[in-house]
């Protein structure tokens, strides 16, 4: 029989109580464990362990790493990883075939001449839930939160959004400079940040070039607002941060991004395939004036194509880029508030374009901006593999928690196109409060420097970006959303909309509540549940009788998974 209403209410109440107290009693809001060093705010942290390896000596180590680097895994995946090495795992992931995000949409378009509005979103959800290239998909999602577009705010076809997703996917293990160029020439970004068909200034009418992309490519995508040390902390002059640019820089850079339009025979025309093709430069619409910004001057009369390339080279060469990008990527994978020393180690790998793992494996081409080297430095850092390090932790966003459930339990019958629940998951009241590629603004779902008020982390000056959307109010919507999927109720009367998890291993353990909880603890949290959390879950599921063994065991499994999916140890990677 289905979970009784009163029991579900009990589960939610218990989960929220544990979330409020961090599993052991205390504060009134969810609070992660200490993470970095106060984001450079003067916290005292022990040095990282110098002698370490990245071998998986236990299921728990493997499970924890998969949560950090991908979307978790099932027992079979963990079994194959124990005794292996994280660097070897990464080598295999770097070599995996890429999930093509554009091709399914182009096939439908070529066959029918039309594409459903939500097709790009549906395709990405499907890739997250059933794609085999976990590290690349995780990196694609991370990059989407730095180079932000919102497909709800792009006045384009889903083809443009899918083409943009493919840009991030193709460049996920490439070079940051190539990524920056491809993003700049993408129709989705040009439409979102309003430089599509941006024309040179006209003194007679008073028209000036659009400044939107010029501002955001600096502030949000590459260098930030203030000059940084290599460890991500601000450089100071007279005790004050030093600004990286001013309005004159923006005006000069805005002239760079003029003359770009869709691929076509003319500035106001476009080819049929223009949504999935790089922008085209139309020289007669490009500003021929001198462009000065960031200490660089591009002479008047320089061609538009050369101007854009020189401008992007100048931005890429800025010393802020390595620490600025390193810190944000760390936040998306391992630590919400990274220690400055950790940031510096990753920034140095970005700068050098190479990283050598403890087992001797070398990653990267040796070219500055190599993202394989950068990502390897993030995931193979000593602090990540020191399981006793109390200064590591990341608040997990709702999308990652949902997708991990799918991978933990080998979900099949994935019908993203037919599932209305995945059509738009941005609502915090009834859904996840977050939807891939649909943040509400170019500032992403949350700011990387956000410090949550009213929390222990906030009182310590720690950055916890995810707390901008992960809070008690959103917790109820998240639980409601997860409940339908966990209890396999997504289809209702419509079998085509069903997502089917495999709980066979869990059902086999259901008559032994402690064993079931330990099994789920490993899969879902990397064996990080507190004693209080375990006891709470065991106490609830033991109240469920086994009068009808087959159905009642499944009900125990549903309740246990739902509770754990709502607990602090599932919400925080540490």
N, C-alpha and C positions, 0 to 999 in steps of 0.2 A: 504494500500500500504506500502511497506518497507520504512524504514527511508531513506530520501533523502541524497545523498552524501554530499551536501552542508550543510545540517543540522547536520550530524554527525561530519563534520569538525568543525562546530561551537561549538558543545558539547565538543569535545576534546580540542579545544582552550580555551574555558571557564574553563574547569576542570583544565587544566594545569596552567592557570593563577592563579586560586584560590589556587592550590597546591603550586605554587611558593611563594605566599604571605601569606600562612597560613590562608587564608580566609579574611584577613583584610588589606593586603598590607604590603610590607616590603622586606623580604629577597629574594635572588635569588634561594634558594634551599628549599625543604621541611624541615620544622623545627617543631619538636614535642614540646608540652608544657614542662616546666620544670618537671623533673621526680623524681629523688631521692635526693641525697645530694652531687652530684658530684662524686659518686662512692668512697667516702672516701677521696676526695681531699680537704677537708676543708670547704665545703659549710655549711652555717648555715641553719638549718632546725628546724621548730617548732616541739615539741614533738607530738606523735600521740594522738588522742583523747582517753582518758582512759575509759570513760563511753560510751559504744556503744552497739548496738545490730546488729544482722544480719538478721533482718526481712525485707521483701520486702513490703514497704509501697506504692509503685507505680509501674506502668508498666515500667517506665524508669529505676528504680532500678533493676527490674527483668531482663530487656533487657540487661543492662550493665553487670550484673553478668554472664548471659549466654554467652556473647561475651568473657568475661575473662576466664570462666571455661570450655567452650565448643565451640560451633560453632554458637551461636546465636539461635534464635527461631522464631516461627510464632506467630500470635496473640493469638491463642488458648493456646499455651504453657504459654504465659505471663499471660493470664487470670487466669490460674490455680495456678500460683506461687504467685500472689499478696495476701498478708495476711499471707503467709507462711514464712519459715525461710531458710536461705542458708544452715545452718547445717543440717536441715532435708532433703533438696534437695541432699546434699552430701551423706547422709546415704543411700538414695534411689539409688543414682548412684553407690555407692560402692557395692550394692547388685544386680545390674542389671546383667543378663546373659552376658557373654563375647562373642563378635563377634569372631568366630574361623577363623583365617586367613590362616591356613595351610590346613584344611580339604577340602575346595573346590578344591585346587590344587592336593592334594593326590587322591581325587576321580577321577579327570580327568586322572591323571597319571596311576592309577590302571586300569582304563577302556580302555585307549588307548596306554599306554606304552610311552607316550610322553607328554610334556607340552610346550606350546608356551613360547618363551623367556620372553615376557612382562607380563606373567600371574600373577606373584607376585605383580607387580605394579598395574595392573588392579584390583586385589582383594583389595588392600589397598585403592585405590581411591573409589571403591564401598563402602567399609566399612565407609570411611569418609563421604560419601554423603548420605548413607541410614542406617548406623548402629544406633542402639538405645542406645548404651553405650557411650554417648558423652564424659564423663569425662575420662573414660579409654582410649578411642581412642585419646583424646587430650594428655593424659599423655604418651601414646605410642609414639606419634609423638614427644613430648618433649624429651623423653629419646633417641629417634633415633638421636637427634642432640647433644647428649652428647656421647653416645656409637655409634660412627659413623661407618657405612659401606656404600658402594656405590654399588648397585647391577649391575651397568654398569661396575664396575671394579672388580667384583667377578667372577673368572673363574669357575663358578659353575652353576648348574641348578637352575631354579626359585624356586625349592623346598627348597634349602638351604636358599634363601632369605626369603621365606615365613615362614620357621621354625624360622628364626631369628626374624621376625616380631612378631611371636607368643610368643617367649621368652620375648620380651619387654612387650607385652600385658598381659601375665600371671603374670609377676612380677610387673606390674604397681602399684598395691596396696599392694605389699608384702614387703619384706625386701631387702635393698640395697645389703647386703652381698650375698643373694641368687641370686640376679640379676647379680652381678659381677661374680659369679661362673658359672652361665648358659651362660653368654656372652663369658667367657673364653673358655668354652668347645663347642662353636658353630662352625660348619664348615664354615659358612660365614665369621665370624670374623677371624678365623684362616687363611682362604684363603686371605682375604683382607689385613691383616697385616702380612702375610708371615711366620707364625709359624706353618703352616700345614706341617707335616713331618719334623719338625725342629729336627736335630740330634745333639747329644752331640759332643763336640769338638774332633778333632783328631790332636794330636801334629805332627804326621808324615806328614800329608798333609797340615797342617796349618789351617784346617777348624775350625771355631769357631761358637758357637750358634748364630742364628739370634737374633738381638737385637730390632727389630721393635716393637713387642708387649710390651716388657719390658719397652721401653721408653714411648710409648703412653698410656699404662694403668696408668702410673704415671702422665705424663704431662697433659693429656686430660680427662681421665676418672675418676680420683679419688682425687689427691692431688694438682696438679699444680706445678709450678716452684718455688714458694717461700712460706715460712711459713706464715700462716695466723692467725690473731686474730679471735675470734669467730664471729666477725661482718664482716668478709671477707676482712678487711684491712690488708696490709702486716705488719708482725712483722719486726722491724728494729734493727740493731746492728751497732752502730757508724753511724747512719743515713742512712744505706743501707739495702735493703731487704736481708733476709737470704735464701739461696738456700735450697731446700728440698732434693736434691740428686745430685750426681756427676756421672762421667763415671764409677767409680768403682762399684757404686750401680747398674748401668745398666748392667754391665758385670756379676755381681753376679746374678741378677734377670733373665738375659737371659738364664742362665743354668736351671732355674726352668721350663721354657716352652719348654723343649726338650722331645722327645719321644711321642708326641701327633700326632695321625693320625686318619684317618677315622675309624669308626667301621668296623671291618673285621677280617679275620683269620690271617692276617699278616700286618706288617708295610706298605707294598707296595700294599696291597689288600684292597678291600672295599666291603661291603655288598650292596645289592640293595637299602636298605633303609637308607644308611649311610648319605645322605644329610639331613635327618630329624631326626638325632640321635646325642647324645653327642659324642664328640671325645673320642677316646680310648687311654689309656696310654700303651705304649710298653716299658717295663722296660729296655730291652736290648739296647734301643736307647736313654734312658734318662741319662743325666750326673750324674755320681755317685759322683762327686766332691762336696766339701763344697760350699755353696752359702751364701754370706754375702751381705746384702743390708739393708738400712734404720735402721741401728743399730741392726739388727737381723742376726744371723748365723744359718743356717740349716746344721747339721752335714753331713759329707761325708757318703755315703752309705744309706741315707734315701730314701725310695721308692719314685718313681715319683709321685704317687697319693698323698701321705702324704706331699710331698714337695710342690705341687701346693696348697693344702689346707692351709698349714702353711703360705705360701707366701701371699695368698689372705687374710688370717686373719690378717697378719701383715699390709698389705696395708689398709684394712678396719678399723683397729684400729688407724690409723694415725689421729691426732687431726685436720688435715686440711680437712678431708672428709666432716664433717657437713657443715662448711661455704662454701666450694668449690661447693658442690652440691646444697646447699640452694640457693646461688646467681644465679646459672645458671637456676634452675627451676623457680625461681621468674621471671627471664627475659623471660622465655618462656610462662608465664601465665599473669603476671600483670604489671610489671614495667621494662623498658629497663635499667634504671639506679637506682637500688634500694638503698634506704637509708641504711647505715650500721646498724642502729638499727633494721630495718625490717629484714635484713639478719640474725642478731643475734637471733631474736625471732624464726625464722624458723629453724636456725641451732640448737637451744636449743631443739626444738621439735624433730628434727632428733636424737639428742644425747639422749634425754630422751625416745624416742620411744612412746610418748603419747602427746596428745593435747586436751585440754578441751575448747569447744566452749562456747560463751557467754550464750547460752540457756542450758548449763549444759551437753550437749552431749560429751562423751569422745571418742576420736579416737585413735587407735593404740594399740599395744600389750604390750607396756612397754619395748620392746627390741630395743636397739640402731639400727638406720637405718630403722625404720618403715616408709614406704612411705605413708601410709594413714595419719599418724600423720603429716608428713612433708607437704603433699599436703593440708591438712586441715589448717595448720598454714599459708600457703601461701594465700589461698582463703578466710579465715575467719579473716584475720588480720584487726586491726582497720583502717589502712590506706586504705584498699581496700573498706571498707564500709563507709568511710567518704567522701560522694559525693562532698563536698566542698573543699576537700584537693587539693590545686593547685600543689602539689608535687607528683602527681601520673600520670603515663602514660607509655604506651608501643607502640612502632611502630609495626604495624602488618605486618607480612610477607605475600606475595601474596597468598600462598596456603591457609592460614586461611581466607583471604578475599573471595577467590573463593568458598570455602566450605561453608562459612556462607551464601552466596547468595543461595546456594542449599537448606539450611535449612530454610532460611527466606521465601522461596516461594515454599516449598513442591515439589521439583523437582521429577518427576517420569520418567518412561521410561529410567532409567539410564543404559546405555549400554557402560560401560567403555571399554570392549573388542573391540567394533566396532568403537570407536571414535578415529580417528587418532590424534585429538587435544590433547588427554591425553596420547598419546604414549610416549612422552618425552616433558615435559613442561619447560625444563631448559633454553631455549633460551630467553634472555632478549629482543631481537629485535622483536620477533613475538609471544612469549608465556609469561608465568608467570615469567620466570627467576629463577625458583625453581621447583624441583620435589621431592616428598617424597622419602627418602632412596636413593637419587642420588646426594649428594653433590660432588663437584669436588675433594675433598681430605678429609683426616681424620680430618681436621680442621673445618669441617662443612661448611655451606654456608657462615658463617660469624664468626668472633672472638667475644667472649663474652666481651672482653675489648676494642672493636673498638670504636674510637672517630672520628666522621665524620668531616673532614676538611671543612671549608667554610660554616659552619652552626652556628646558635646561640648556639645550644646544644654543639657543638664542642668547641666553644670559652669559654664555661662554664666548660669544662672538663668532660662533661657527656658522658657516654657510650651509644651508640645507635647501637647495632650490626647490626640490620636489614638494616641500611643505606649502608652497603657494597653491597647490591643487590637492594635496593629500592631507585631509584634516577630518575631524569628527563629522562635519556636515556631509562631506563626500563619502564617508565610510558606509553610510546606509545605502546610498545609490550603488556603490561598488558591490556590497553584499547582495543586494537584489539582483544585480546583473550577473554576478558569479553563480548565484543559486540556480538560475535557469540552465546554465551550461553544466554545472557540476551534477545536477540531478537529471541531466539528459532530457530537459523539458523545452529545448529551444524550438522544436518543430511543432509541438501541439498536435493538431490534426494534419499538419502538412509535413509528410515524411521528407519532402525535398529540402526542407529547411533544417533538418536535424544534424547535430554534431554528436558523434557517438564515441564516448571514451571507453577504454578497455580497463575495467576494474577487476579483472579476474584474479590477479595476484592479491589484491587487497581483500576481496571477498573471502579468499582462502584463509586469511588471517583474522577475519572479523569476529570469531568467537573468542579471541584472545585480545582484549582491548589494549593492554600494554604493548604487545607485539605489533599490532596494527599501527599504533601511534609511533612507535620507534621506526617502523618501515616508512611511514609518511614523513616523519621528521627528517630522515635521510634524504628522501627524494625532494621534498619541497623546501627545506631550509638548509640543507647541507649539514644536518645534525646540530642545529643551533637553537633548538627550542629550550627554554628554561624549564626547570623542574615545575614551577607554578603553572606554566602553559600546558605541559604534559598532563599534570594531575587534573587540570580543568577539563581537558578534552576527554581523558579517560573517564572521569566522573560522569560526564554527560552521556557518552555512548554506552556506558555500562547500564544506564537506566533504560536503554532500549532492549526490550525483551526479544527473545528469539523463538516466539511462538510459531511463526511461519519462517523457518530457517532461510530458505532461499531469498525471499523478499526482505526479511528483517536484517540479514547480514548486509545486503546491499544498502539498506537504509543506514546502518551503522557507518558504512564506508562514506556515504554521502555526507552525513553529519560531520564526521571526522575531517574530511577534506575541506568542507565549508568552514569549519572552525579554524583550521590551521591557515587557510587562505586569508583569514581575517585577523591574524595575530601579528604582533610586532616582529617576531622572528621571521615571518614571511615577508613583512614589509621592509625589512632592513637586511642588506647583505653585510655580514661582518665576519 
